[in-house]
Amino acid sequence: MLWGCITCNGIGTLAFVDGNVNAEKYIDILEDNLWPVVARHFPQNNYIFQDDNAPVHRARRVIEYKLKHKIKTLTWPAQSPDLNIIENVWFRLKKELHSHSDANNINSVAELKDAIRAIWEKLPVEYIKSLYKTIP
């Protein structure tokens, strides 16, 4: 599984997650991957964090964590992945991975991760910014 973060300034962190995600693992993901992005792009803490309504994102322990760390979140309608602009990023990443000239030569998980990471890191800032412009 992948966890990724984008900002109006371009890509943030991409993390590979092993196994199922429960509240504790999600908090670990945020600890390891959200804070570096916030520090780099939002030093004045002027951001709004958006995840979706996956049950783990709304677990009591996760909500307590977000409150304790003053993570401002966006209210999110249920069952609405089409409103989440990162879904466009996931689609583009999958499409580029499938059209990748070496896609047929990926023979291990490590090679797959490297290919995904390379595509992620080359996502144009202009593309990410264009997605943000679609948000009313």
Secondary structure by P-SEA (a helix, b strand, c coil): ccccccccccccbbbbbcccccaaaaaaaaaacaaaaaaaccccccbbbbbccccccccaaaaaaaaaaccccccccccccccccaaaaaaaaaaaaaacccccccccaaaaaaaaaaaaaaccaaaaaaaaaacc
